[in-house]
Amino acid sequence: MPRNPYSAADTGQLADTRLEPDSRLGALARRLAAIVTDRVQDDLAGVGITDLRPAHLRIFAALGHGDGARVTEIAERLGSTKQTVGPLVDELVARGYLHRRRDPADARAKIVDFTPGGTTAAEAARRSAENIDRQWADRIGDRRLDECRATLWELVNEPADSTGGS
């Protein structure tokens, strides 16, 4: 199967990182995210989509299945800035995955949305991620996967400084 040229493992970013069962949760979460990203990119490469970087996939996820969004809304959803997200959106527009249209609520603003090709790529990425979840459920069981998801959700929705730690 073709490899995506943007694989974190292939660039050596994670290959030398040694993790143990008692490694910090942040390190384990980063590794897990990289595994998912690499597998999604491998699946996309398998259907001929090799020009998407991990940051592009985050833009896809932030757009979701709605009616599009302004760049500022995408940035907010990602916890990022317009200055960071804007160039990524420009790349995706240039590659034919996204397009811009006037915002009916404000003619000065633009809404970013998927093109048909972008919808195809986003759906392929979503299916890949769902397959990964199913494989993990098969490995550790639905109950443990649900508990893991619920625990991670609880952690990401409580700021670290509010837990009383320093």
C-alpha positions, 0 to 999 in steps of 0.5 A: 500500500502506498505510504503518505509522504507526511507520515510522522513515523516516516519523518522520525518524529516518533520513531525514537520516542520510547514510551512505557506503561507509566509514561505521562498521559500527554506523551501517550495521547500524542503517540495515539494521535500520531498512530491514528493520523498515520493510519488515516493518511495510509488509508487515504494514500490507498485510494490515491489521496497523498497530498493531505498533511495532518494539519489539513485533516484537522481543518476537515474535522473542524469543518465537519458536516455543516454548511461551511464556516468562516476561517475565524470559526475554523480557527476557534474550533481548533484553538488556533488563529486565523493567521495559522488556519488561513494558509492551510485553507488556501492550500486546500482551496488550491488543491481543490478540496475546499472552496470559498463563497460569500457569507449570506449574513455578511457580504464582506465575509467568506464561508469555506466549504468542501468541494465534491472532491473535498467531501470525498476525501473527508468522508474517506478520512472519517470512515478510516477513523471509524474503522480504527475505533472498531478495531480498537473495540475489537481489541479491548472491548466496547466497554473499555473503549467507551470508558477510555473515551469518556475519561479522555473527554473529561480530561480535555474539557477541564483545563489543567490549571483548574485541577489544583495542580501546579 
